[in-house]
């Protein structure tokens, strides 16, 4: 595979890159896949690189869990 940078691809190639990366967005699911396709629209339009979009997504992601809670090891003598 070649470069996926905006400067090295056409709009049609970027649409194909996103479609192949996400998979079947028209499949029967709860609607989450179409949201992913929308998330990458700025890449398809040539406004932002995939890397930028992914970094923005990760920066805004919050799981709601502070971290794993430590308990005993489960081994009892």
Number of C-alpha atoms within 10 A of each C-alpha: 3 6 8 15 15 18 9 10 16 15 13 10 14 22 18 13 15 17 14 11 10 14 12 12 16 9 10 8 10 7 11 9 17 15 10 13 17 11 15 21 17 14 22 24 15 16 11 15 17 21 11 12 16 12 11 11 12 10 9 8 9 9 7 6 7 7 7 6 6 6 6 6 6 6 5 5 3
